[in-house]
């Protein structure tokens, strides 16, 4: 089957990302996200980006976690935006 992941029968991968099944999507819609689900989603994305960083719920309040995430997810800047006045503070 085109797009199938190696070694995982029936699993589809499109553009390097695993495609969720209809049942997985329906369950996500029916149920609110828990903090663990949010962490799992971030950790899946971080693993796909080949980053060693993981979101550990025990460290959510750790200030250094923000800096670690900024190394993978830089803050977006509008195209053509002028420098922020806060950049000079």
N, C-alpha and C positions, 0 to 999 in steps of 0.2 A: 504494500500500500504506500503510495507516495506520501512523503511527509511524516511517515511513522518513525518514532524514536527507536533506536537500536536496542534490542533486548527487552522492550516493553510492548507486548502485543496490544494492538488496538489504540495505543496512545499516539496522538498526532502532534507534530511540531511544525509550526509555521513561522518563518523568519526567526528561527532560533528560540521560539517561545512555545511552551507546552499549551495546547489548546484544551480548555476545560470541556468536559462532557456536558450535555444538556442537563443531566441530573445534578452535577456540581453547580452549574449556574442557577438552577431553580432553587437549590438549597440556600445559596448565598442570598438570593432575592427574598426568600421566605424568612430568613433569620438575620437578626442584627449581628453586626460584627462585634466580636469580643476583642479585648486587648490582645489575647493570644493569637487570634486570627490576623489582626493588624501586624503583629510582630512576625508571624509566619510569612505574610505577604511581603513585608520589607526584606526579610531574610532570604526569601526565594529570589527577589530582585537583586539583592546584594550578591548572592551566589552566582547569579547569571552574569553579573558585571565583574565576576572574579575578584571581588573585594573580600578581604579577610574580616571586615567589620560585620558584626551581627547585632541586632537589636535584642538586648537582654532586658526583659521587663523589670528585673531587679535593679537595673541601672537607669531607668527612665528619668529619674530626678537628678542624675549625674550631669553636671554642667559640661564636662569634657565630651560627653556623647554628642552634643551639638557640633562641636568642632570635627569630630570623627565623621559625622554624617555630611558635613559641609565639604569634606574632601571628595565625597562620592556624588553628592547632590548639591552643586553650587547654586547659590541664589540666582534666580533669573533676573536679567536686566532687560528692560524694553529696548528693542532695536532702535538705535539712533538717539537714545536718551543721553542727556547731559549728566555729568558727574553729580552725585548727591552733595548737598551742602554739608551733610554729616561726614563725608569723606575727608573733609578738611578740619574737623573738630579735634 
